[in-house]
């Protein structure tokens, strides 16, 4: 396998993941992905294997758009508790919102 086949440019990696280049940079800064500097300039390369592994992880979790498309279920509280507080609200995929903190 050629070394060129082992690495992807920012444009190639972001296209495969379906994200903007800024998202790739965020992944690197958060330690989700590692990048490699090409020469003296600012160009970065990403290991194809790392991008493919990230694609598998992302396939297991819904995208923010998919989560947003699922409607929240609202059940109004009994009239006796008319303090305008929402109760018994189901937020789809809420456990994935916070991430690992």
Secondary structure, 3 states (H helix, E strand, C coil): CCHHHHEEEHHHHHHHHCCCHHHHHHHHHCCCCCEEECCCCCCEEEEHHHHHHHHHHHHHCCCHHHHHHCCCEEECCCHHHCCCCCEEEECCCHHHHCCCC
